[in-house]
Structures are given as C-alpha cells and as structure tokens.
C-alpha cells in the first residue's frame, strides 16, 4: 500500500489529478501496463508542450529587457 501512496504522491506532484492517479492505479492493478504507459506518455507530452510555451514567453521577456537596457525601447 505504501508503494501506491508513493507513486500517487509523485503523480500528484507532476500535475495529475487524484482521479487520474487512481485510474492509473486501477490500470496497473488489473495488469494493463501498456494503457498506463500510454497515459503517462500523453501527460509527459502535454507537460513538455506547456514547458515550451513558457520558454517562448520567457524568451520574449528577455528580448524586451535587452532592448530596454540598450535604449531601443
């Protein structure tokens, strides 16, 4: 049981909702490893997309800061 709590905590920390963590637990309990892996891969891809969007926003801010410091804005 502690093993599931540890996995659940990791999933919740990574942005999973409680019901999603429970669904993964259920998939693993009934032996549907491939389905659980696919769900984890989809979540990972979603997080990466979000990260890249945030990186783009940071790049824009850095560009504005650079131009302000150079007196271009």
SULJOZI-V140113 format. One record per residue. N is the residue number from 1. RES is the residue in three letters. BURIAL is + if it has 24 or more other C-alpha atoms within 12 Angstrom, else -. Layout:
N|RES|BURIAL  N|RES|BURIAL
//
This chain:
1|UNK|-  2|UNK|-  3|UNK|-  4|UNK|-  5|UNK|-  6|UNK|-  7|UNK|-  8|UNK|+  9|UNK|-  10|UNK|-  11|UNK|+  12|UNK|-  13|UNK|-  14|UNK|-  15|UNK|-  16|UNK|+  17|UNK|-  18|UNK|-  19|UNK|-  20|UNK|-  21|UNK|+  22|UNK|-  23|UNK|-  24|UNK|+  25|UNK|+  26|UNK|-  27|UNK|-  28|UNK|-  29|UNK|-  30|UNK|-  31|UNK|-  32|UNK|-  33|UNK|-  34|UNK|-  35|UNK|-  36|UNK|-  37|UNK|-  38|UNK|-  39|UNK|-  40|UNK|+  41|UNK|-  42|UNK|-  43|UNK|-  44|UNK|-  45|UNK|-  46|UNK|-  47|UNK|-  48|UNK|-  49|UNK|-  50|UNK|-  51|UNK|-  52|UNK|-  53|UNK|-  54|UNK|-  55|UNK|-  56|UNK|-  57|UNK|-  58|UNK|-  59|UNK|-  60|UNK|-  61|UNK|-  62|UNK|-  63|UNK|-  64|UNK|-  65|UNK|-  66|UNK|-  67|UNK|-  68|UNK|-  69|UNK|-  70|UNK|-  71|UNK|-  72|UNK|-  73|UNK|-
//
